Amino acid sequence: MTSYGTPDTVVHARTAADVAGAIHHARDTGTPLTVRSGGHSIAGHSTAAGGLLLDLRGLYGIQVLDASRGLVRVGAGATWGLVARRLAPYGLAISAGDTASVGVGGLTLGGGIGWMVRRYGLAIDSVVGAEIVTADGRVRTVDRDRDPDLFWALRGGGGNAGVVTRLDFVAARVSKVVTGTIAYDAGEPAAVLRGWRDHLRTSDDRLTSVASLVPETPAGPAQLVVRWCFSEHDPVAADRATAPLRRIGSVVGDDVAVIPYAEVLEEHVMPDGMQVAMRNALVPSLSDDGLDAALALAAATPTVLAFRGLGGAVEWVDRDATAFAHRDAEAMVIAARMAPPGAPVPSLDGPGDDWAAVARHGTGAYVGFLDESDPAAVASAYPEETYARLAAVKHAYDPENLFRRNHNVVPERGATPTLSGCRASVSPA
């Protein structure tokens, strides 16, 4: 999706002090503030008409603080492709997204679902500390012991608590991975998706996979594929883990490669001006009814469907340990419709469509893939108690809602959050 904006002022931050200065100016003058990390916001939050745009792409430093522990410090404006390349000589990698040009800050604050999610969890599950500038212009270092409520909120709560300038991660010991794509006869999606779902429920945690159905377009025929990544350099174990996927449908293509982890991250380039409508749901149990509802949506109007496998390390963390609380999600269901420049974007909620029939099988949404910004949509993305806790943190640190051009959590006075959850061990070894 391409978003165009005309901000009145752009601040290209190089330091946390630059960020603090921009925040002071916006707050003191009442100037609307927009924050950009990598510029990939599906909701168009990476730019604005008017106001001040705070661009973090100059904060791209990457330091290996302790290679033996995998401790890495990353600027919020770095991209995940750059991070992967910098860590490769150390035999380290961070479970992040799937696109090289996506910014570290934006993806991480929403949760971070990537190609090693079932083995090493979400990106936030590797975060052990952060530097953040709050609405009062104060630069804070936060972790489980220092401002733990802020540390909780920034891991899944988006950019509501402040502007994160750097993040400390414990990286996993990963150099090469085994990856591949299995293509099936596109005429049998129901059987393949059921087979993929059944395999997911018993599969090796080292295996992360995504099943996708792409409609026929002028550029090519319909596609039904499962892309997968095995997080260890072990082709024999990878073949054993993926063998059942070759029996769930009529296979028309099957490729496997052993590659450096950095090469798993691709560049997804859309034509300039392309518009997208996107919905997603985090589903604890991907039932036959839920699959049928998604397929019915795709039958009504050409729709890209993607089913991202979760479980594994995602559920090893207590649901209240981070602001991403959907730890019981079995999968994320994504539906997207696209339109060329100048054409109306087909709705997912219009007459003859029923995204609600898919969403009712979920318990919320992943804010990183949420194209809606209205308060009701944001609130419904989180469990009720998680949203209330985020609103309380927001009220404590940003009562005037300076940071509101985002998937906004409205500040609301409430009980001071207490951290009853603890991070489970998601071992990088």
N, C-alpha and C positions, 0 to 999 in steps of 0.2 A: 504494500500500500504506500502511495506517495502522498505526503502531506506538505502543503505549501504554507508558509507563514510570512508575516511582515512585522517582526518585532521592532519596537522603536530603538532598542539598545541591545547589543550583544556583548556579554562579558565572557572572554575566553580565559577561564581560570587556570592558573598554573600551580597555585598553592592553596592550602586551606584558608590562609589569610585573604586571598582574593575572593574566595567563596564567602567568607564572613563579611567582607566589605560590600559585596553585592547584596547580601541579605540585609545588612544595616540600611543600605540605600532604599531597597524595596520597601522595607518596613516603615522607615521614617517618612517616605514620600507617598506611601500608599500605592506604589507602582505594582501592578500584577506581575507575578514572578513565575517563569517557566524554567524547568530544569531539564537539560538534555545530557544523557550519557552517550549511548551509541547511536541514538536516533531511530530506533526500530519500533517505537510505540504504535501498536495496531490501532489504538484509540486516537492517535494524532496528538499525543501529549508532548511530542518532541519539539514542537514549535508553536507559535501563537500569532494572532493578529494584535499587534501592539504590545506594550509592556516591555519587561526586561527578560531576555533569554540568557540564562546562565549555562554556558557550554562547558562541560567537564572533560572534553576530549583531550585537553592538555595535561590531565592528571593520569598519565599512562605508565607510570613507573612500575616495574616488577622487580622485587628483590627476593632472593632465596635467603631467608634469615638463618635457617638451620636445615641443611640438606638431610642430615641424619633423621630428623623428626618430620621432615616434609613441610616445615613451617615457611609459608610464603606470604609476602605482603604485596598487594596489588592495588594500583590506583583505580578509582571507580570509572575513569574514562578510558581505560585500556579495553581492547576487544578480546574476545575469547580465543580467536585465532592466534593473536599475538601472545597471549598467555601460554597456550599450548606449545607454541614454537619455543618460547623462552625456557619452559620447564623441561622440554624433551631431553636436552643433554644431561639432566640430572636424573632421568628415569622417573619423572614425576608427572602427574596429571591431576586435574580437578574435574570432578563430575559437574558438567555445566550444561549448556544448551546444545544445539545442533548446527548453529550457523556461525561462521568464523567472524563476521563483522558485527555481531551483536555486542553491545557494551556490557562490561562486567557489572556495573552498578545497577542498571535497570533490571537485568535478568535476575541477579542475585536477590534483590529486595523483594521480588515477587515469589521467590521460591527456588526456581532454577531446575527445570526438568530436562535431562540430557541423555546421552547415549550410554551412560554407566549408572543410571539412576537406581537400578535394582541391586547393584552391588555396593555402590558407595553413597547412595541417597541423593537428596536434593543438594544443590549448590550451598544452600544455607546450612546444611548439616555438617559441612566442613569449615564453616566460619567460626573462629574462636575469638575474634575481636574486630573492632571497627573504629574509625575516626569519623565523627559526625559533627556537623555544624547545625545547631538548633536555631529556632526562630529569634532568640535573643542575641544571636551572633556569636555565641560561645562555642569554641572548638572543644569537643569532648572526646576522650578515649573511652570506649565502652566495651564491656565484656560481661561475663557472668557475675563478677564481683563489683564492677564499677557501673553505676546506672543500669542495673540489670533489667529494669522495665523497658528502657530504650533498646537495649540489646535484644530483648524478646520481640519488641514491636518491629524492628527493622528486618527481622528474619521472617518475611512473608507479608508484612504490612505495607509494602511499597514505599513510596517516598513521603509518607505522611508525617513522620517524626522529625524529619530534617533532611539535610543534604549530606549524604555519605560521601566522603572524599577518598577513603581507602578501606580495604578489607584485609584481614589476616585469615588465611586458610591453612588447614592441614591437608596437604595434597596426598593423593594415593600413589603407591609405587606401581606405575603403569608406564610401559614404553610402547610396545606394539600390542595391537588388538587384532582379533579376527572378525571380519565383517562381511556381510553379503546381502544379496537381494534375491528373493524367491518370487517369481512371477507365476500367476495362475490364470486359467481361463476366466476372463472377466464376466462370463455368463453364469457363474456359480458363486456369487458373493455370500449368500446366506450360509452355505455349507462351509466355505473357507473361514468366514468370520467366527462361526461357532467352533470350528476346529482350532482356530488360533486362540480363542478364549479358553477352551478346555486345556490346551497345552500350557498357556500362561499360568494356570492355577497350580501346576506341578513342576514348572520348569526350573532349571538351574538359576540361582540368583545372579550368576555371572553373566547371564544372557538378558539383554534388553531388546525388545522388538516393538515395531510399529506396523500395524496393518492399515493399508490405505486403499481406497477405492476412488479412482479419478475418472470422471465421465469423458465420453468421447468429445473431442473438440476438432475444429478445422485443422489443428496441428497434428492430430494423431488419434488412434483408437482408444477406447476405454482401457484402463489398467487396474488390475487387482494385484497388489504386491505386499509382501512382508519384508521390511528391511530390518536387519538385526545387527547387533554388535556384542561380541563376547569379550569381556574385559581382561582377558589374559592371553598371552602369546602361547596358545596351546591348541593347534588345529585339530588334534584328535578329540579333545574334550569338547571343542566347539561343534565338531561334526556330530558327536554323540548328543549334544544338547539340542541341536536343530533338526536332527533326523526326523522326529515326528511331524515337523512342519511340512516335510515333503510328501506326507501321506494324507493331508487334509483336503486336497483338491487336485485338479489336473494341472501339473506343473508344466509351464511352457518356457520357463527360463530360470536359470539357477547359477549365480556367480558367487564366488568366495575369494577373499583376498586377505593376506596378512599385511597390515600397514601400520605406520606410526599413528599413534592416537590423534595427532594434530591433523592428519589427513581425513579423519572421520568428519571433521567440521567442514561443512560445505558453504558455498556462497549461493544463496537463493535470491537471484536478481529478478525482480518483476519489471515489466515494461513501464516506462515513465508514465505516470498518470493513472495506472491501474488502480481500481477501487475494489475493496473487499468488505463483505459482511461476514462476520465470524461469531460463532457461539461455541461454548465448550461446557462440559459437565464432568465433574469428578464423581465416579460411580463406584460405590462399595461392592456391588455385585452386578456384573454385566450379564443380565438375564437375556433369554431369547426374546422376550417382549421388548426389551431395550434395543436390542440389535434390529428387530423388525421395525421399530419406530424410526430408527436412523435410516434404514433402507427405504422406508416409505417417504421420508423427507427427500432423499436423493432421487426417488422415482418421480416426484412431483415437478421438480426443476433441477437441471444439472447442478450437482453439488459435490464438492470434494469432501469425503469422509476420511477421518483418520482416527485410529484407536491406538493410544499409546499405553503400553503395558507398564503398570506400577507394581506395588507390592515389594517384596524383598526388603532391602535396606530402608525404604521409605517408612515402613511400618515398625522398624526397630526403635523409633524415636517416639516418646510420649506425645500424645496429641496436644497437650497444653505446654510443651516445651518451647514451641515457636508459634508465631502468628499464622503459619501454614498449619492448619489443624486437621487437614483431611488425610490423616495417616492411614486410615482404613481403606482408602481408594484402591480398587483393583485396577482401574483404568481411567484414562481421560478420553472422552469422546469429543471430537472436534468436527464441526460442520462449517464449510466456507463456500461462499458464492462470490464470483468475481465478475467485474464488468470493465470493458475497455474505456479509455478516456472519453468523457462526454456522454457515456451511456448511464442510465440509472442502475444502481446496484440492486440486484434482486434481493428482496427481503426474505428473511428466514421466519418471519412472523406474520406474513400476509395471508390473504384468503387462499385456502388450499394447502397451506403449509402448517406444520405443527411442531415447531421446535420444543414447545412445552411438553409434548408427548415423550420426547427424549430426556429433557431436563428433569422430569419428575422422577426419573430413576437415579438421579444424583443427589448429593447432599450440599452442593455448592459449585463454585467455579474457580478456575485458576486465573488470577487477575492478570498474569502475564499475557494471556491470550484473550482478554476481554475487550471487545471493541465498544462496549457501552460505558458511559461515564455517569449516568444518572444515579442519584443516591440509593434508590431502591435496588438497582442492579448490583452496586458495589456491596451493599449490606447483605444481599442474598448470596454473595460469593462466599461468605464466611459463616460458620456456625454462630448462632445468636450470642453465645457467651464470649466467643472470640472477638466478635465485632464490638461488643460492649467494652471489653478490656482494651481494645485498640482505641476506642473513642475516649476512654479515661486517660490513656497515655497521651493521646493527642491533646486533650484539654490541659494536661499538666505541662506540656512542652510547646504547644502551639495553639493557645486558646483563641487567638484571632484568626486562625486558619490561613496563615500566610502561604503555607504549602498546600494549595488547593487545586492547582492544575495537574491533576493526577487521578487515579482511582480513589476519589476522596473519601476519607473517613471523617465524618462531621464531629468536631470536638464536643464532648459531653461530659459534664462532671459526673464522677462515679467513684466507687471505692478504689483506693490505691491498689493496683494489681500486685498480687503475690505470686511468686514463681514456685508453684508446687510441682511442676514437671521437671524432669531432668533429661539431659541428652543421653540417649543410649550410646553404647559403643559401636560406631560404624568404623571398623578398623581399616586403616589405609594399607595394611600389610597384605 
